[in-house]
Structure formats: structure tokens, C-alpha cells
Amino acid sequence: MPPSTPRPAALDGRRVRAAIVGIGAIGRGSHLPALQQLAAEGETEVVAAVDIDATAVEAFCAQSGVPHAYTDLERMLAEQRPDLVTICTPPTLHRGQSVAALRAGAWVWCEKPPVPTLADYDAVQAEEGAEAGPYSSIVFQHRFGSGTRHVRRLLAGQALGRPLVAHCQTTWYRDTAYYAVPWRGRWQTEGGGPAMGHGIHQMDLLLDLLGPWSEVRAMAGRLVHDVETEDVSTALVRFESGALATVVNSVLSPDEVSRIRIDCERATVELTHLYGHSNADWHITPAPDVPGDLAAAWQDFGPDVPSSHLAQLRELVASMRAGVRPRSSGADGRTSLELISALYKSAFTDTTVRRGEIGPGDPYYTALHGGAPGWAPATTAETTAEVPA
């Protein structure tokens, strides 16, 4: 972090001063309730909100009991000096806003997609504190909660045997009205198609459960919608453990589902839900030779803590108080974005892409479309040439 920017005083048991940037649906519906719940528990206080719409942010603050409304992020950071900034704006704004918050000494909790490219992610990470923060964490709430914690523990200890085969499915439905909104379906403003904007949660959860991936082979298509990005993609992923996975991301699927299935040597683990999960959404099917008492122990998920923004925020605040890097930050937060970048590169170049391959100098490091013909946004000259004389 730049030495000219003093860090806020240590938390010392006091409430974490938080500010919300972007008061749209995700800020109102997910971030604010999570912060308010922790405020009720004496952990946080929401000191400010920022939005480009002055009337909207003032109304939001009045309705929510937030004391300060701003339209200027830098001014808010200077005047309120929050400990935590939650970013709920479009992906193209995440890099600049995250950097500004980190330079002001605030920790960051940023909605997915984290940033449009790996280059942007690395630029944000470069602004983090060397020791004890501040750090920038990505909202990957599906990693959190009792179900994920229980299954992660079983897999990490190989209680179910080696993971062998996996399926990761985000098959949702978006109609033409959804893509009539001008910023959707465009690389510059939405950041990507369903692989980036929709399937990132399930892919991130799959990676969290199975560990590092090693290579990916993918295909993408525009089968229905008139967009720059894809509307469907499929991929084959090999993990360092040797496990193989299929990944499908779609906005063409009327029967919507989010699903992860992992077949291990001694059991199959399956999660089926849509936008969030609880213990009841997880199912463990033992192999025929597994003793009944052991299989029963696997079914004990403990008290139900659903995946949620609250579950992740609770852990993030604990990390802030301890001065330790939170999960879903740094290299841990980067892994799903790297897989998605590799998925696009594989699909658009018809090649196998290996982890670590995309770095500075690679076109897919600075743009998810990689400048690929037929996928990169048309230039002004190309658009003009298509118009009949």
C-alpha cells in the first residue's frame, strides 16, 4: 500500500465501520441485510453509502438508517475512513473502486465477477497491504455455510476416497428481454457471458472443493441471443489430483438448476439448488460396501447454516479482527477467474489451456475475448464496412 496513506487505527474490539458502494438490488438485498445483522450483534456499523444517483442514495440512507450519503467515493473514503468497503457496482468499476478503497486503508468485499480480467485482478492485489491487510476479498458466498464446510472436510481428509469424476452445472434461463438492456451481453460492460456472469459461483465452489485444476478444453457458442459474448459453454477440466470434470454454463435452459456432483471412490456427493443452498440440498450416496454407521456419520452436517452473504461476511469480519488474509482473496480468490479466462481462450482458439499459461503478454490476460475473430467486439471500421453503400 502506498506509504503516504496512513492505515486506520486497529479495530481493538470496536465495531467495524462499513460503507456500501452501489445501492442497486445486490447492495440493498444482500449486503445491507448482512451488515445490519452483524450490527445487531455488535460487530459492524454502516456509516455511509455511495451511488451515482444522489436522490436514490439519499433515499436509501434515510430508509436504512445510514448516516451519510455520497456520490463521490474518494470524498467518502477521506471523510468517513471506513474499515470495510463493500462494492456492489458493475464489474467494469470494480478495479478502480477496489484500488481507491485499499489505498485509503479499507478492506474490500467485492461482488462477483471480481474484475473483467486477470490483469485487473493482479492490479488490485498489488495494492493490498503486505502484512495484516487491508485485503480485497470477492463475494463467493456459495463457499460458505455448514453444507460446504462439512463436504470440504470430508474431501480434504479423503474420508470418501479420492475424487474421480465431477460435474459442474449452471444451466439457467434468460430471455430476449433480459438482453435488451444495453449493457448486457457485451464484453466491456457485463464482463462475459454465462461462464463469467452466471457460472462463476459454481465453478468457484467446485475449485474450492477439489483444489487446483491443471488443464481445460472448452467450446462456446451463440445459439439463441444476439450478443457479443457466448450464451452457452461447455468444458472438460483436469485437476492436479487427476480428477476429471465437465462444466456447463448456459442461459438457454428453461429448467433452471445449479448443480455439483463429485464421484469419489467411496461415495457420490451431490449439491442441487438454484441461487443458494442449505444442508438439505446436499446428498451423499455411499458405495455398497461402506458400513452403515460410517455412511450415517457422513450425513451429519451439523446445525444448518445456509450459504449466504451473511455467512461469508461473518468470517470476513473475523479475519479483519485477526489481521489475517480472508478466504476468497489473493491467489484463492483468483483461481476461478483464471479458469474462466482459460475456458474462453480454449474455446476461442481450439486448444488445451494449462493453468499458469495466461500471463502478461497473452491477449487473454487483458481481455476475456482475447481479440479472437468473431468474438472480440467489432471495431468502428468493421461496423462501417458492414453497412451497404
Phi, psi and omega per residue, in radians:
M1 nan 2.480 -3.123
P2 -0.973 2.323 -3.063
P3 -1.140 -0.337 -3.114
S4 -1.287 -0.214 -3.100
T5 -1.795 1.889 3.135
P6 -1.225 2.510 3.098
R7 -1.417 2.614 3.087
P8 -1.083 2.791 3.111
A9 -1.084 2.707 3.131
A10 -1.007 2.674 -3.080
L11 -1.141 -0.669 3.030
D12 0.874 0.681 3.083
G13 1.422 -0.120 3.137
R14 -1.359 2.991 3.102
R15 -1.161 2.537 3.047
V16 -1.369 2.120 3.133
R17 -1.429 2.038 -3.044
A18 -2.048 2.609 3.059
A19 -2.289 2.451 3.127
I20 -1.816 2.234 3.109
V21 -1.946 1.959 -3.072
G22 1.718 1.954 -3.029
I23 -1.976 0.617 3.034
G24 -1.356 -2.777 -3.004
A25 -1.026 -0.756 -3.070
I26 -1.273 -0.625 3.094
G27 -1.160 -0.776 -3.126
R28 -1.260 -0.768 -2.949
G29 -1.532 -0.358 -3.066
S30 -2.178 -0.884 -3.074
H31 -1.221 -0.857 -3.108
L32 -1.058 -0.852 3.124
P33 -1.037 -0.669 3.121
A34 -1.131 -0.766 3.119
L35 -1.151 -0.662 3.131
Q36 -1.170 -0.648 3.102
Q37 -1.120 -0.766 3.111
L38 -1.211 -0.506 3.049
A39 -1.125 -0.691 3.111
A40 -1.121 -0.424 3.121
E41 -1.618 0.055 3.110
G42 1.449 0.236 -3.061
E43 -1.644 -0.649 -3.022
T44 -2.311 2.925 2.903
E45 -2.561 2.356 3.124
V46 -1.570 1.969 -3.024
V47 -1.715 -0.311 -3.077
A48 -2.840 2.785 2.996
A49 -2.381 2.579 -3.093
V50 -2.249 2.364 3.045
D51 -2.761 2.701 -3.137
I52 -1.265 -0.343 -3.133
D53 -1.648 1.811 -3.051
A54 -1.068 -0.762 -3.125
T55 -1.103 -0.756 -3.111
A56 -1.152 -0.762 -3.089
V57 -1.232 -0.596 3.085
E58 -1.158 -0.708 3.098
A59 -1.155 -0.717 3.111
F60 -1.023 -0.827 -3.116
C61 -1.141 -0.695 3.130
A62 -1.124 -0.722 -3.120
Q63 -1.253 -0.539 -3.005
S64 -1.757 -0.073 -3.113
G65 1.299 0.417 3.095
V66 -1.525 2.208 -2.954
P67 -1.263 -0.465 -3.007
H68 -2.283 2.245 3.100
A69 -1.943 2.390 -3.117
Y70 -2.387 2.695 2.921
T71 -1.947 -0.075 -3.094
D72 -2.115 1.996 -3.100
L73 -1.101 -0.826 -3.094
E74 -1.047 -0.703 3.125
R75 -1.137 -0.748 3.119
M76 -1.056 -0.779 -3.133
L77 -1.058 -0.715 -3.108
A78 -1.231 -0.678 -3.043
E79 -1.492 -0.633 -3.048
Q80 -1.745 -0.397 3.136
R81 0.782 1.068 -3.130
P82 -1.205 2.715 3.027
D83 -1.430 -0.528 -3.051
L84 -2.392 2.317 3.056
V85 -2.070 2.143 3.074
T86 -1.777 2.237 -2.992
I87 -1.896 2.091 -3.035
C88 -2.219 0.608 -3.070
T89 -1.827 3.022 3.089
P90 -1.040 2.659 -3.028
P91 -0.985 -0.558 -3.099
T92 -1.156 -0.314 3.141
L93 -1.645 -0.194 -2.979
H94 -1.099 -0.721 -3.088
R95 -1.076 -0.947 -3.079
G96 -1.091 -0.721 -3.117
Q97 -1.241 -0.653 3.097
S98 -1.128 -0.770 3.135
V99 -1.088 -0.772 -3.137
A100 -1.054 -0.753 -3.132
A101 -1.154 -0.783 3.136
L102 -1.073 -0.740 3.139
R103 -1.137 -0.431 3.087
A104 -1.497 0.005 3.095
G105 1.590 0.152 -3.116
A106 -1.657 2.521 2.942
W107 -1.273 2.728 -3.077
V108 -2.159 2.405 2.988
W109 -2.204 1.847 -2.923
C110 -1.966 2.336 3.105
E111 -1.102 2.708 3.020
K112 -1.413 2.785 -0.253
P113 -1.052 2.505 -2.999
P114 -1.009 -0.964 3.092
V115 -2.673 2.872 -3.066
P116 -1.183 -0.428 -3.039
T117 -2.551 2.879 3.045
L118 -1.097 -0.619 3.107
A119 -1.057 -0.729 3.107
D120 -1.139 -0.735 -3.134
Y121 -1.065 -0.796 -3.114
D122 -1.142 -0.575 3.103
A123 -1.166 -0.667 3.084
V124 -1.174 -0.794 -3.102
Q125 -1.082 -0.552 -3.140
A126 -1.144 -0.311 -3.132
E127 -1.614 -0.064 -3.119
E128 -1.231 2.767 3.084
G129 -1.201 2.576 -3.112
A130 -1.217 -0.666 -3.135
E131 -2.419 2.344 3.041
A132 1.181 0.256 3.066
G133 1.574 -3.077 0.130
P134 -1.290 2.650 3.128
Y135 -2.123 2.763 3.091
S136 -1.925 2.113 -3.108
S137 -2.011 2.571 -3.120
I138 -1.753 2.505 3.092
V139 -1.303 1.764 3.003
F140 -2.199 1.191 -2.963
Q141 -1.165 -0.297 3.138
H142 -1.223 -0.286 3.064
R143 -1.269 -0.286 -2.924
F144 -1.896 2.750 -3.081
G145 1.990 2.939 -3.005
S146 -1.215 -0.641 -3.111
G147 -1.107 -0.890 3.119
T148 -1.079 -0.719 -3.120
R149 -1.073 -0.750 -3.122
H150 -1.148 -0.824 -3.114
V151 -1.176 -0.673 3.108
R152 -1.054 -0.708 -3.140
R153 -1.139 -0.744 3.126
L154 -1.105 -0.742 -3.122
L155 -1.227 -0.750 -3.109
A156 -1.096 -0.634 3.127
G157 -1.529 0.039 -3.131
Q158 0.967 0.565 3.067
A159 -1.093 -0.530 -3.138
L160 -1.639 0.094 -3.036
G161 1.471 -3.091 -3.106
R162 -1.199 2.369 2.962
P163 -1.164 2.356 -3.055
L164 -2.082 -0.884 -3.047
V165 -2.329 2.397 -3.134
A166 -2.392 2.689 3.060
H167 -2.305 2.333 -3.138
C168 -2.248 2.079 -2.947
Q169 -2.305 2.142 2.940
T170 -2.191 1.571 -3.095
T171 -1.980 1.720 -3.072
W172 -2.008 3.139 -3.105
Y173 -2.307 2.204 3.052
R174 -2.314 2.221 -3.056
D175 -1.577 -3.092 -3.092
T176 -1.157 -0.519 3.104
A177 -1.110 -0.618 3.104
Y178 -1.042 -0.759 -3.105
Y179 -1.500 0.008 3.031
A180 -1.290 -0.338 3.040
V181 -1.148 2.166 -2.919
P182 -0.982 -0.567 -3.037
W183 -1.480 -0.179 -3.104
R184 -1.447 2.612 3.114
G185 1.328 0.212 -3.124
R186 -2.070 2.407 -3.118
W187 -1.036 -0.767 -3.009
Q188 -1.170 -0.625 -2.995
T189 -1.872 -0.573 3.111
E190 -1.700 -0.312 3.067
G191 1.577 -0.327 -3.125
G192 2.828 3.127 3.098
G193 -1.555 -2.635 -3.077
P194 -1.072 -0.456 3.084
A195 -1.089 -0.719 -3.091
M196 -1.543 -0.809 -2.980
G197 -1.549 -0.327 -3.057
H198 -2.143 -0.913 -3.037
G199 -1.370 -0.119 -3.055
I200 -1.037 -0.588 -3.126
H201 -1.122 -0.835 -3.109
Q202 -1.227 -0.656 3.090
M203 -1.122 -0.702 3.106
D204 -1.108 -0.720 3.116
L205 -1.141 -0.717 3.096
L206 -1.026 -0.787 3.134
L207 -1.156 -0.636 3.116
D208 -1.106 -0.605 -3.118
L209 -1.447 -0.643 -3.006
L210 -1.797 -0.201 3.113
G211 1.520 -2.898 -2.993
P212 -1.083 2.465 3.009
W213 -1.641 2.802 -3.115
S214 -2.066 -0.612 3.130
E215 -2.730 2.753 -3.111
V216 -2.457 2.505 3.056
R217 -2.273 2.151 -2.944
A218 -2.410 2.835 2.984
M219 -2.369 2.651 3.100
A220 -2.463 2.717 -3.141
G221 -2.645 2.789 2.927
R222 -1.962 1.699 -3.033
L223 -1.722 -0.402 -3.071
V224 -2.292 -0.873 -2.925
H225 -1.598 2.556 3.103
D226 -1.542 1.471 -3.057
V227 -2.343 2.884 3.030
E228 -1.304 -0.699 -3.066
T229 -1.443 -3.107 3.026
E230 -1.372 2.834 2.928
D231 -2.023 -0.025 3.040
V232 -2.744 2.555 3.048
S233 -2.580 2.662 3.022
T234 -2.321 2.646 -3.113
A235 -2.636 2.630 2.965
L236 -1.946 2.218 -3.062
V237 -2.156 2.300 3.012
R238 -1.825 2.356 3.125
F239 -1.732 2.770 3.117
E240 -1.032 -0.491 3.120
S241 -1.241 -0.249 -3.058
G242 1.780 -0.246 3.121
A243 -1.101 2.584 3.123
L244 -2.029 2.494 -3.100
A245 -2.395 2.592 2.926
T246 -1.842 2.491 3.133
V247 -2.278 2.215 3.112
V248 -2.211 2.222 3.077
N249 -2.193 2.179 -3.030
S250 -2.549 2.569 2.916
V251 -2.052 0.452 -3.055
L252 -2.011 0.243 -2.883
S253 -1.983 1.772 -3.105
P254 -1.011 -0.607 3.078
D255 -1.554 1.574 -2.978
E256 -1.338 2.414 3.093
V257 -2.779 2.576 2.929
S258 -1.996 2.255 -2.968
R259 -2.600 2.414 2.969
I260 -2.281 2.306 3.057
R261 -2.292 2.307 3.114
I262 -2.235 2.038 3.095
D263 -1.651 2.024 3.116
C264 -1.862 3.104 -3.113
E265 -1.097 -0.573 -3.013
R266 -2.024 -0.093 -3.113
A267 -2.934 2.773 2.974
T268 -1.878 2.294 3.060
V269 -1.908 2.291 -3.137
E270 -2.390 2.366 3.057
L271 -2.109 2.154 3.102
T272 -2.263 2.162 -3.108
H273 -2.805 -2.798 3.037
L274 -2.259 -1.239 -3.082
Y275 -2.015 0.058 3.128
G276 3.131 2.749 -3.013
H277 -2.397 2.723 3.053
S278 -2.220 -3.107 -3.119
N279 -0.967 -0.657 -3.060
A280 -1.169 -0.290 -3.128
D281 -1.488 -0.138 3.116
W282 -1.726 2.447 3.115
H283 -2.375 2.312 3.106
I284 -2.061 2.086 -3.136
T285 -1.921 1.942 -3.093
P286 -1.303 2.690 2.995
A287 -1.167 2.754 -3.050
P288 -0.998 -0.498 -3.054
D289 -1.599 0.085 -3.131
V290 -1.366 2.240 3.121
P291 -1.012 2.541 -3.069
G292 -1.060 -0.668 -3.114
D293 -1.196 -0.618 3.098
L294 -1.201 -0.790 3.108
A295 -1.043 -0.663 3.114
A296 -1.147 -0.668 3.124
A297 -1.110 -0.630 3.109
W298 -1.099 -0.453 -3.094
Q299 -1.423 -0.089 -3.103
D300 -1.508 1.658 -3.111
F301 -1.510 -0.136 -3.100
G302 1.390 -3.024 3.121
P303 -0.978 2.445 -3.040
D304 -1.344 2.036 3.009
V305 -2.112 1.759 -3.090
P306 -1.097 2.698 2.994
S307 -1.102 2.403 -3.087
S308 -2.997 2.865 2.993
H309 -1.051 -0.650 -3.132
L310 -1.084 -0.756 -3.119
A311 -1.082 -0.722 3.125
Q312 -1.255 -0.747 -3.116
L313 -1.080 -0.654 3.125
R314 -1.030 -0.750 3.124
E315 -1.238 -0.633 3.126
L316 -1.097 -0.780 3.127
V317 -1.094 -0.670 3.087
A318 -1.090 -0.688 3.102
S319 -1.142 -0.687 3.095
M320 -1.058 -0.783 -3.116
R321 -1.147 -0.576 -3.141
A322 -1.477 -0.231 -3.104
G323 1.196 0.611 -3.125
V324 -2.094 2.712 -3.133
R325 -1.128 2.271 3.131
P326 -1.429 2.774 2.987
R327 -1.083 2.765 -3.113
S328 1.172 0.458 3.034
S329 -2.289 2.933 3.102
G330 0.982 -2.446 -3.127
A331 -1.062 -0.580 -3.133
D332 -1.177 -0.660 3.116
G333 -1.368 -0.302 -3.067
R334 -1.467 -0.386 -2.909
T335 -1.071 -0.710 -3.136
S336 -1.246 -0.619 3.088
L337 -1.140 -0.636 3.095
E338 -1.160 -0.713 3.104
L339 -1.110 -0.735 3.129
I340 -1.132 -0.727 3.088
S341 -1.049 -0.740 3.127
A342 -1.187 -0.629 3.094
L343 -1.047 -0.842 3.127
Y344 -1.105 -0.764 -3.131
K345 -1.081 -0.751 3.127
S346 -1.091 -0.791 -3.105
A347 -1.136 -0.670 -3.025
F348 -1.530 -0.276 3.138
T349 -1.996 -0.071 3.132
D350 1.009 0.813 3.132
T351 -2.369 2.853 2.965
T352 -1.466 2.323 -3.119
V353 -2.016 2.348 -3.098
R354 -1.840 2.604 3.138
R355 -1.040 2.384 -3.113
G356 1.549 -0.095 -3.077
E357 -1.310 -0.558 -3.056
I358 -1.595 1.960 3.135
G359 -2.566 -3.007 3.133
P360 -0.881 2.350 -3.096
G361 1.708 -0.365 3.075
D362 -1.512 2.281 -3.104
P363 -1.047 -0.437 -3.139
Y364 -1.431 -0.073 3.053
Y365 -1.334 -0.546 -3.074
T366 -1.934 -0.080 3.085
A367 -2.756 2.248 -3.094
L368 -1.154 -0.449 3.078
H369 -1.408 -0.253 3.076
G370 1.069 0.262 -3.090
G371 1.257 0.263 -3.060
A372 -1.155 2.317 3.093
P373 -1.000 2.359 -3.128
G374 1.508 -0.229 3.138
W375 -2.099 -0.665 3.117
A376 -1.149 2.593 3.103
P377 -0.998 2.448 3.138
A378 -1.157 2.438 3.069
T379 -1.348 2.907 3.126
T380 -1.051 -0.688 -3.132
A381 -1.135 -0.710 3.139
E382 -1.160 -0.700 3.136
T383 -1.128 -0.713 3.135
T384 -1.140 -0.667 -3.094
A385 -1.173 -0.431 -3.131
E386 -1.364 -0.278 -3.117
V387 -1.430 2.159 -3.125
P388 -1.065 2.521 3.122
A389 -1.198 nan nan
